[in-house]
Amino acid sequence: MKMRDLKTKSETELRAELVKLKRESQELSTKIKLGQVKTVHTARALRKDIARVLTLLSTQS
């Protein structure tokens, strides 16, 4: 997810996106532990996306 895409969203949309990303991260973590996922680099990308959303939320408040 690009920062410029996130900047166009409202605070409520960003909060919804944050919930969605955290849920995806938790599901991916579980799948990695069970050995169902071969590409573990997607977890890093999800963490970075979460950080981007949190950064925008902190600057908007």
C-alpha positions in Angstrom: 0.0 0.0 0.0 1.4 3.4 -1.0 1.4 6.4 1.3 -0.2 8.6 -1.3 -3.2 6.2 -1.4 -3.6 6.4 2.4 -3.4 10.2 2.5 -6.6 10.5 0.5 -8.6 8.4 3.1 -10.5 9.8 6.0 -9.7 9.0 9.6 -12.6 6.5 9.9 -11.4 4.8 6.7 -7.8 4.6 8.1 -9.1 3.1 11.3 -11.0 0.4 9.3 -7.9 -0.3 7.2 -5.9 -0.7 10.4 -8.3 -3.2 11.8 -8.2 -5.1 8.5 -4.4 -5.1 8.3 -4.1 -6.3 11.9 -6.5 -9.1 11.3 -4.6 -10.1 8.2 -1.3 -10.0 10.1 -2.6 -12.3 12.8 -4.0 -14.8 10.3 -0.7 -14.8 8.4 1.3 -15.3 11.6 -0.8 -18.3 12.4 -0.4 -19.8 8.9 3.4 -19.2 9.1 3.6 -21.1 12.4 1.6 -24.0 11.0 3.8 -24.1 7.9 1.0 -23.3 5.5 2.7 -20.3 3.9 6.0 -20.3 2.0 6.4 -16.6 1.5 7.1 -15.1 4.9 8.2 -11.7 3.5 4.5 -10.8 3.2 4.4 -10.5 7.0 7.1 -7.8 6.9 5.1 -5.9 4.2 1.9 -6.1 6.4 3.8 -4.7 9.4 5.1 -1.8 7.3 1.5 -1.1 6.1 0.3 -1.0 9.7 3.1 1.4 10.6 2.1 3.7 7.7 -1.5 3.8 8.8 -0.5 4.5 12.4 1.8 7.3 11.3 -1.0 9.0 9.3 -3.4 8.6 12.2 -1.0 10.2 14.6 -0.3 13.1 12.3 -4.0 13.8 11.7 -5.0 13.9 15.4 
